[in-house]
Amino acid sequence: MTTIPKDPVMLLSYVNTQLRDFYPSLEALCDEKGLDQEELKKKLEAVDYHYSPERNQFV
């Protein structure tokens, strides 16, 4: 399992950079890094960011 930032803003930046540079989808990112996809979504939804599959990023 990968250590990810705990701060929601830093987490947002980290996840969107990973999605942009290395992964074709949130599912692929979570599978590769051993992250819980629903937990990640909830953390970012708490700061009003939602995953857009079309853009492959949290917006």
C-alpha distances in whole Angstrom, upper triangle without the diagonal:
4,7,9,13,14,18,18,20,18,15,18,19,15,15,18,18,15,17,20,19,17,16,19,18,15,15,14,12,10,10,9,6,5,7,10,13,15,14,13,17,18,17,19,22,22,24,25,23,23,21,24,23,26,25,22,21,21,25
4,6,10,12,15,16,18,15,12,15,16,12,12,15,15,12,15,18,17,15,15,18,17,15,15,14,11,10,11,9,5,7,7,11,13,16,14,13,16,18,16,17,20,21,22,24,21,21,20,23,22,25,24,20,19,19,23
4,7,9,12,14,15,12,11,14,14,11,12,15,15,13,16,19,18,17,17,20,19,16,17,17,13,12,14,13,9,10,9,12,14,16,14,12,16,17,15,16,20,20,20,22,20,21,20,23,23,26,24,21,19,19,22
4,6,9,10,12,9,7,10,11,8,9,12,12,11,14,16,16,16,16,19,17,14,16,16,12,11,14,13,10,11,9,12,13,15,12,10,13,15,12,13,16,16,16,19,17,18,17,20,21,24,22,18,16,16,19
4,6,7,9,6,5,9,9,7,9,12,13,13,15,17,18,18,18,21,19,16,18,19,15,14,17,17,13,14,12,14,15,16,13,11,14,14,11,12,15,15,14,17,16,17,17,21,22,25,22,19,17,15,18
4,6,9,7,6,10,11,11,12,15,16,16,18,20,21,21,21,23,21,18,20,21,17,16,19,19,15,16,13,14,15,15,12,10,13,13,9,11,14,13,13,16,15,17,18,21,23,26,24,21,18,16,18
4,6,5,6,9,10,10,12,14,15,16,18,20,21,22,22,24,22,19,21,22,19,18,21,21,18,19,16,17,17,17,14,12,14,13,9,10,13,11,10,14,14,16,18,21,23,25,23,21,18,15,17
4,6,5,6,9,10,10,12,14,15,16,18,20,20,20,22,20,17,19,21,17,17,20,21,18,18,15,15,15,15,12,10,11,10,7,6,9,8,7,10,10,12,14,17,20,22,20,18,15,12,13
4,5,5,6,9,10,11,12,14,15,17,18,20,20,22,20,17,20,21,18,18,22,22,19,21,17,18,17,17,15,12,13,13,10,8,11,11,8,11,10,13,14,17,20,22,19,17,14,11,12
4,5,5,6,9,10,11,12,14,15,16,18,18,21,19,17,20,20,17,17,20,20,17,19,16,17,17,18,16,13,14,15,11,10,14,14,11,14,13,15,16,18,21,22,19,18,14,13,14
4,5,5,6,8,10,11,12,14,15,16,16,18,16,14,16,17,13,13,17,17,14,15,13,14,13,14,12,9,11,12,9,8,12,12,11,13,11,13,13,16,18,20,18,15,12,11,13
4,5,5,6,8,10,11,12,14,15,15,17,15,12,16,17,13,14,18,18,15,17,14,15,14,15,13,10,10,12,9,7,10,11,9,11,8,10,10,13,15,17,14,13,9,7,9
4,6,5,6,9,10,10,12,14,14,16,16,14,17,17,14,15,19,18,16,18,16,18,16,18,16,13,14,16,13,11,14,15,13,14,11,13,13,15,17,18,15,13,10,9,11
4,6,5,6,9,10,11,12,12,15,14,12,15,15,11,13,16,15,13,15,13,15,15,17,15,12,13,16,13,12,15,16,15,16,13,15,14,16,17,19,16,13,11,11,13
4,5,5,6,9,10,10,10,12,11,9,12,12,8,10,13,13,11,13,11,13,11,14,13,9,11,13,12,10,13,15,14,15,12,12,10,13,13,16,13,10,8,8,11
4,5,5,6,8,10,10,11,11,9,13,13,10,12,16,15,14,17,14,16,14,16,16,12,12,15,14,11,14,16,14,14,11,11,10,11,12,13,10,8,5,6,9
4,5,5,6,8,9,12,12,12,15,14,11,14,16,15,14,17,16,18,16,19,18,15,16,18,17,14,17,19,17,18,15,15,13,14,15,16,13,10,9,10,13
4,5,5,5,6,10,10,9,12,10,8,10,13,11,10,14,13,15,14,17,17,13,15,18,16,15,18,20,19,19,16,16,13,14,14,16,13,10,9,11,14
4,6,6,5,7,7,7,10,9,7,10,12,12,12,15,13,15,13,16,17,13,14,17,16,14,17,20,19,18,15,14,11,11,11,12,10,6,6,9,12
4,6,7,8,9,10,13,12,11,14,16,15,15,18,17,19,17,20,20,17,17,20,19,17,19,22,20,20,16,15,13,12,12,12,9,7,7,11,13
4,7,9,11,12,15,12,11,14,16,14,14,18,18,20,18,21,22,18,19,23,21,19,22,24,23,23,19,19,16,16,15,16,13,11,11,14,16
4,7,9,11,12,9,8,12,13,10,12,15,15,18,17,20,21,17,19,22,21,20,22,25,24,24,20,19,16,16,15,16,14,11,12,15,18
4,6,7,9,6,6,9,10,9,11,14,14,16,14,17,18,15,16,20,20,18,20,23,23,22,19,17,14,14,12,13,12,9,10,13,16
4,7,8,7,8,11,12,12,14,16,16,17,14,17,19,17,17,20,21,19,21,24,23,22,19,17,13,12,9,10,10,7,10,13,16
4,5,5,6,9,10,11,12,14,13,14,11,14,16,13,13,17,18,16,17,21,21,20,16,14,10,10,7,9,9,6,8,11,14
4,5,5,6,9,10,11,12,10,10,7,10,12,10,10,13,14,13,14,17,18,17,14,11,8,9,8,11,11,7,8,9,13
4,5,5,6,9,10,10,9,9,7,10,12,11,11,15,16,15,17,20,20,20,17,14,11,12,10,13,14,10,12,13,17
4,6,5,6,8,10,10,11,10,13,15,13,14,18,18,17,19,22,23,22,19,17,13,14,12,15,15,11,13,15,18
4,6,5,6,8,8,10,9,13,13,11,12,16,16,15,17,20,20,20,17,16,13,14,13,15,14,11,11,13,17
4,6,5,6,5,6,6,10,10,9,11,14,14,14,16,19,20,20,17,15,13,15,14,17,17,13,13,14,18
4,6,5,7,8,8,12,13,12,14,17,17,18,20,22,23,24,21,19,16,18,16,19,19,15,16,17,21
4,6,8,11,11,15,15,14,16,19,19,19,22,24,24,25,22,20,18,19,17,20,20,16,17,18,22
4,6,9,10,14,13,12,15,17,16,17,20,22,22,23,20,20,17,19,18,21,20,17,16,17,21
4,7,9,12,12,11,14,16,16,17,20,21,22,24,21,20,18,20,19,23,22,18,18,19,22
4,6,9,8,7,11,12,12,14,16,17,19,20,18,17,15,18,17,21,20,17,16,16,19
4,6,5,6,9,10,11,13,14,16,18,19,17,15,14,17,17,21,20,17,16,16,19
4,6,5,6,9,10,11,12,14,16,16,14,12,11,13,13,17,17,14,13,13,16
4,5,5,6,9,10,10,12,15,15,13,11,11,14,14,18,18,16,15,13,16
4,5,5,6,9,10,11,13,14,13,12,12,16,17,20,20,17,16,14,17
4,5,5,6,9,10,12,13,11,10,10,14,15,18,17,14,12,11,14
4,5,5,6,9,10,10,8,7,7,11,12,16,15,13,11,9,12
4,5,5,6,9,10,9,9,10,14,16,19,19,17,14,12,14
4,6,5,7,9,9,10,11,15,17,20,19,17,14,11,13
4,5,5,7,5,7,9,12,15,17,16,14,11,8,10
4,5,5,5,6,9,12,15,17,16,15,13,9,10
4,6,7,9,12,16,19,21,20,19,16,12,13
4,6,9,12,15,18,20,19,18,15,11,11
4,7,10,13,16,18,16,16,13,9,8
4,7,9,13,15,13,13,9,6,5
4,6,10,12,11,10,8,5,6
4,6,9,8,7,6,4,6
4,5,5,6,6,6,7
4,5,5,7,9,10
4,6,8,10,11
4,5,8,9
4,7,9
4,6
4
